[in-house]
């Protein structure tokens, strides 16, 4: 298969390239060369910008395109329309944030979607991210009706994750000692190893599968407590998990998701946050490796990062120590 990837050097795009090459496909990248220009030296690279310079794509043909870098419907419209006669199939990476609410568990692909009053807004914020993804899905589908796979992942994790939202936990557990975690221990969590998602998307492209697919794992229901125990076993850590309830965390202005990743809160409005129906994707071949493999690979990759890496999620050790002292674990 001759595969075009829009992006291809940051996290999911990078792993998608690796998955495609591993299956013997010919890959072309289209991006601005702002990230990882040294990656994939033997792969064809077209330089351009989705916001105004698609000229490098004109006059070319590919079997399929995978788009992990579309966030603004206007730009997705431009690229999808240009490629409509140049490819047979389009895989667009959306998000579970496309849904209107997190309140209901087991939401499937037919659940009501997020909207916004002004569809011309292009600024990506916490409020607009989901609706913009919805409009971007619709843009791709309008340009290539019946030829688009819309992928809605949740939290994507594993090596080269720039967000640190999952990475924080294996690394913090490995440090050992008392550590803060949001109660309860059976709090449900969902995440998908980037390598599993990338490999499946390549197979979706190979088979020209169209439709909308929730894509979140792992394969069996997971809890935060279970994840932390897995992290402890993999790193042979002596970490002592100190569970703090939501009242304590709120009173001390600990931010869900950013300072304590994977946890967004315990209110009824979040009952469905990590409980999506992904049976449609699983039926088409999406599989999930054991969580232990994801944790081990993440810890191995972290060792290659600069020692002065600035963390983008999680508590600092100093802030955590202050909170632990308040809980009597100083």
C-alpha positions as CSV (number, residue, x, y, z in Angstrom):
1,X,0.0,0.0,0.0
2,X,1.2,3.5,-0.8
3,X,0.2,5.5,2.3
4,X,0.2,9.3,2.9
5,X,0.4,10.5,6.5
6,X,-0.4,14.1,7.4
7,X,2.1,14.7,10.1
8,X,4.0,11.6,11.0
9,X,6.7,12.7,13.4
10,X,4.9,13.4,16.7
11,X,3.6,10.5,18.9
12,X,0.6,8.8,17.2
13,X,1.8,9.9,13.8
14,X,5.3,8.6,14.5
15,X,4.1,5.2,15.6
16,X,1.7,5.0,12.6
17,X,4.7,5.5,10.3
18,X,6.6,2.7,12.2
19,X,3.6,0.4,12.0
20,X,3.1,1.0,8.3
21,X,6.8,0.4,7.5
22,X,6.8,-2.8,9.6
23,X,4.0,-4.1,7.3
24,X,6.0,-3.3,4.2
25,X,4.0,-0.3,3.0
26,X,5.5,2.7,1.1
27,X,5.0,5.8,3.2
28,X,4.9,9.5,2.3
29,X,4.9,12.2,5.0
30,X,3.4,15.7,4.6
31,X,4.3,18.2,7.3
32,X,6.2,21.4,8.1
33,X,9.3,19.6,9.3
34,X,9.1,21.4,12.6
35,X,9.3,18.2,14.7
36,X,11.7,15.3,14.3
37,X,13.1,16.1,10.9
38,X,15.8,13.5,11.4
39,X,13.2,10.7,11.8
40,X,12.6,8.2,9.0
41,X,15.5,9.2,6.7
42,X,14.4,6.7,4.0
43,X,10.8,7.9,3.8
44,X,9.6,10.4,1.3
45,X,8.9,13.7,2.9
46,X,6.8,16.5,1.4
47,X,7.1,19.9,3.0
48,X,4.0,22.1,3.3
49,X,1.5,23.6,5.7
50,X,-2.1,22.6,6.1
51,X,-2.9,26.3,6.7
52,X,-2.2,27.6,3.2
53,X,0.3,25.5,1.4
54,X,-0.9,22.1,0.1
55,X,0.9,22.4,-3.2
56,X,3.2,19.5,-2.6
57,X,0.2,17.2,-2.5
58,X,-1.2,18.3,-5.9
59,X,-0.9,15.9,-8.8
60,X,0.0,12.9,-6.6
61,X,-1.9,9.7,-5.8
62,X,-1.8,7.4,-2.9
63,X,-3.9,4.4,-1.9
64,X,-4.9,5.9,1.5
65,X,-4.3,8.8,3.8
66,X,-4.1,8.8,7.6
67,X,-4.7,12.1,9.3
68,X,-3.7,12.4,13.0
69,X,-3.1,16.1,12.8
70,X,-6.5,17.6,11.9
71,X,-8.0,19.9,14.5
72,X,-9.7,22.7,12.6
73,X,-12.5,21.9,10.2
74,X,-11.5,24.5,7.6
75,X,-8.1,22.9,7.3
76,X,-9.5,19.4,7.2
77,X,-11.9,20.5,4.5
78,X,-9.1,21.8,2.4
79,X,-6.9,18.7,2.6
80,X,-9.8,16.3,2.3
81,X,-11.2,18.0,-0.8
82,X,-7.7,18.1,-2.4
83,X,-7.2,14.4,-1.7
84,X,-10.7,13.3,-2.6
85,X,-9.6,12.2,-6.1
86,X,-6.1,11.2,-5.1
87,X,-6.8,8.5,-2.5
88,X,-9.3,5.7,-2.0
89,X,-9.6,5.9,1.7
90,X,-9.2,8.6,4.5
91,X,-8.6,7.7,8.2
92,X,-9.3,10.7,10.4
93,X,-8.2,10.8,14.0
94,X,-10.9,12.4,16.2
95,X,-11.5,12.1,19.9
96,X,-13.9,10.8,22.5
97,X,-14.2,14.5,23.4
98,X,-16.5,14.6,20.4
99,X,-19.4,13.5,22.6
100,X,-21.7,16.0,24.1
101,X,-21.5,14.6,27.7
102,X,-19.4,12.4,29.9
103,X,-22.4,11.6,32.1
104,X,-23.5,8.2,30.7
105,X,-21.5,5.0,30.7
106,X,-21.0,2.8,27.6
107,X,-21.6,5.5,25.1
108,X,-21.4,4.2,21.5
109,X,-20.8,5.9,18.2
110,X,-24.4,7.0,17.9
111,X,-24.4,9.1,21.1
112,X,-25.1,12.8,20.6
113,X,-22.1,14.9,19.7
114,X,-20.7,18.2,21.1
115,X,-21.7,21.4,19.4
116,X,-20.8,25.1,19.7
117,X,-22.8,28.2,18.9
118,X,-20.3,29.7,16.5
119,X,-18.8,27.1,14.1
120,X,-16.4,29.6,12.7
121,X,-14.3,29.7,15.8
122,X,-10.9,28.1,15.3
123,X,-9.2,28.7,18.6
124,X,-8.6,25.3,20.3
125,X,-9.6,25.4,24.0
126,X,-11.0,22.9,26.5
127,X,-14.5,24.0,25.5
128,X,-13.9,24.0,21.7
129,X,-11.7,21.0,21.2
130,X,-14.5,18.5,21.1
131,X,-16.9,20.5,18.9
132,X,-14.0,21.3,16.5
133,X,-13.2,17.6,16.2
134,X,-16.9,16.9,15.4
135,X,-16.9,19.5,12.6
136,X,-13.6,18.1,11.3
137,X,-15.1,14.6,11.2
138,X,-18.0,16.0,9.2
139,X,-15.7,17.9,6.8
140,X,-13.8,14.7,6.0
141,X,-17.0,12.7,5.5
142,X,-18.4,15.4,3.3
143,X,-15.4,15.4,1.0
144,X,-15.2,11.6,0.8
145,X,-18.6,10.1,1.6
146,X,-18.4,6.4,2.3
147,X,-14.6,6.3,2.3
148,X,-13.8,7.7,5.7
149,X,-12.9,6.0,9.0
150,X,-13.4,8.3,11.9
151,X,-11.3,7.1,14.9
152,X,-12.3,8.4,18.4
153,X,-9.5,7.5,20.8
154,X,-9.5,8.5,24.5
155,X,-6.2,8.9,26.3
156,X,-3.3,7.6,24.1
157,X,-0.3,6.5,26.1
158,X,3.2,5.0,25.7
159,X,6.6,5.8,24.4
160,X,7.1,9.4,23.1
161,X,3.9,10.7,24.7
162,X,4.5,14.5,24.9
163,X,1.6,15.1,27.4
164,X,3.0,13.1,30.4
165,X,-0.6,12.4,31.5
166,X,0.0,8.6,31.7
167,X,3.8,8.7,32.1
168,X,3.6,10.6,35.4
169,X,2.2,7.5,37.2
170,X,4.8,4.8,36.2
171,X,7.6,7.3,36.9
172,X,6.2,8.5,40.2
173,X,5.6,5.0,41.4
174,X,9.2,4.0,40.5
175,X,10.6,6.7,42.7
176,X,9.0,4.9,45.7
177,X,8.1,6.2,49.1
178,X,4.7,7.7,50.1
179,X,2.8,9.0,47.1
180,X,-0.5,10.8,46.6
181,X,-3.3,9.4,44.5
182,X,-7.0,10.4,44.2
183,X,-9.5,8.1,45.9
184,X,-11.1,5.7,45.3
185,X,-8.7,3.0,44.3
186,X,-11.4,1.5,42.1
187,X,-11.7,4.7,40.1
188,X,-12.2,3.5,36.4
189,X,-9.5,4.5,33.9
190,X,-9.2,4.0,30.1
191,X,-6.2,4.5,27.9
192,X,-4.8,2.9,24.7
193,X,-1.2,2.0,24.0
194,X,-0.2,4.2,21.0
195,X,1.4,1.2,19.3
196,X,-1.9,-0.8,19.4
197,X,-3.9,2.2,18.0
198,X,-1.4,2.9,15.3
199,X,-1.2,-0.7,14.1
200,X,-5.0,-1.0,13.9
201,X,-5.3,2.2,12.0
202,X,-2.9,0.9,9.4
203,X,-5.0,-2.2,9.1
204,X,-8.2,-0.1,8.8
205,X,-6.5,1.7,5.8
206,X,-5.4,-1.6,4.2
207,X,-9.0,-2.9,4.4
208,X,-10.6,0.4,3.4
209,X,-12.9,0.2,6.4
210,X,-15.3,3.1,6.7
211,X,-17.4,4.3,9.6
212,X,-17.0,5.8,13.1
213,X,-15.2,3.9,15.9
214,X,-14.6,4.5,19.6
215,X,-11.1,3.3,20.3
216,X,-10.2,3.1,23.9
217,X,-8.7,0.4,26.1
218,X,-7.3,-1.6,27.8
219,X,-9.0,-4.8,26.8
220,X,-10.5,-5.4,30.3
221,X,-11.9,-2.8,32.7
222,X,-9.1,-1.0,34.5
223,X,-8.9,1.0,37.7
224,X,-6.4,3.5,38.9
225,X,-5.5,1.3,41.8
226,X,-4.8,-1.6,39.5
227,X,-2.7,0.5,37.3
228,X,-0.6,1.7,40.2
229,X,-0.1,-1.8,41.5
230,X,1.1,-2.8,38.0
231,X,3.5,0.1,38.0
232,X,4.8,-1.0,41.4
233,X,5.4,-4.5,40.2
234,X,7.1,-3.5,37.0
235,X,9.5,-1.1,38.7
236,X,9.9,-3.3,41.9
237,X,9.0,-0.2,43.8
238,X,8.4,0.3,47.5
239,X,5.8,3.1,46.8
240,X,3.2,3.6,49.5
241,X,0.0,4.9,47.9
242,X,-1.8,7.5,50.0
243,X,-5.4,7.9,48.8
244,X,-6.9,11.3,49.2
245,X,-10.6,12.0,48.8
246,X,-12.0,14.6,46.5
247,X,-12.9,16.9,49.3
248,X,-9.3,17.1,50.4
249,X,-8.0,17.6,46.9
250,X,-10.6,20.3,46.1
251,X,-9.9,22.2,49.4
252,X,-6.2,22.2,48.5
253,X,-6.8,23.2,44.9
254,X,-5.3,20.1,43.3
255,X,-6.3,20.2,39.6
256,X,-7.9,17.0,38.2
257,X,-6.4,15.6,35.0
258,X,-3.4,18.0,34.9
259,X,-2.0,17.6,38.4
260,X,-3.4,14.1,39.0
261,X,-3.7,12.6,35.6
262,X,-6.3,10.0,34.7
263,X,-8.6,11.4,37.3
264,X,-11.2,14.0,36.3
265,X,-13.5,13.9,39.3
266,X,-16.1,11.8,41.0
267,X,-19.3,13.6,40.2
268,X,-22.2,12.1,38.2
269,X,-21.3,14.3,35.3
270,X,-18.2,12.1,34.8
271,X,-19.8,8.6,35.2
272,X,-19.1,7.8,31.6
273,X,-15.7,9.4,31.2
274,X,-13.7,6.2,31.2
275,X,-16.5,3.8,30.2
276,X,-17.0,3.8,26.5
277,X,-18.4,1.1,24.2
278,X,-15.6,0.2,21.9
279,X,-17.1,-3.0,20.6
280,X,-17.3,-1.8,17.0
281,X,-13.5,-1.2,16.8
282,X,-12.7,-4.4,18.5
283,X,-14.9,-6.3,16.0
284,X,-12.7,-4.8,13.2
285,X,-9.5,-6.0,14.8
286,X,-8.4,-3.4,17.5
287,X,-6.5,-5.3,20.2
288,X,-4.9,-4.2,23.4
289,X,-1.6,-5.4,24.8
290,X,-1.3,-6.1,28.6
291,X,-1.0,-2.9,30.7
292,X,2.3,-4.2,32.1
293,X,3.9,-4.0,28.6
294,X,2.8,-0.4,28.3
295,X,4.2,0.5,31.7
296,X,7.5,-1.2,31.0
297,X,7.9,0.4,27.6
298,X,7.0,3.8,29.0
299,X,9.6,3.5,31.8
300,X,12.3,2.4,29.3
301,X,11.6,5.3,27.0
302,X,11.7,7.8,29.8
303,X,15.3,7.0,30.4
304,X,16.1,8.5,27.0
305,X,14.7,11.9,27.8
306,X,16.9,14.8,28.9
307,X,17.4,15.0,32.7
308,X,16.0,18.5,32.7
309,X,12.8,17.5,31.0
310,X,9.9,19.8,32.0
311,X,6.9,17.8,33.0
312,X,3.6,18.8,31.5
313,X,1.4,16.9,33.9
314,X,1.5,15.7,37.5
315,X,2.4,17.1,40.8
316,X,5.9,18.3,41.6
317,X,7.6,16.4,44.3
318,X,7.6,19.6,46.5
319,X,3.8,20.1,46.1
320,X,3.1,16.4,46.7
321,X,5.2,16.5,49.9
322,X,3.1,19.5,51.2
323,X,-0.1,17.6,50.6
324,X,1.2,14.4,52.1
325,X,2.3,16.2,55.2
326,X,-1.3,17.6,55.6
327,X,-2.5,14.0,55.4
328,X,0.0,12.9,58.1
329,X,2.5,11.2,55.8
330,X,5.2,13.8,55.9
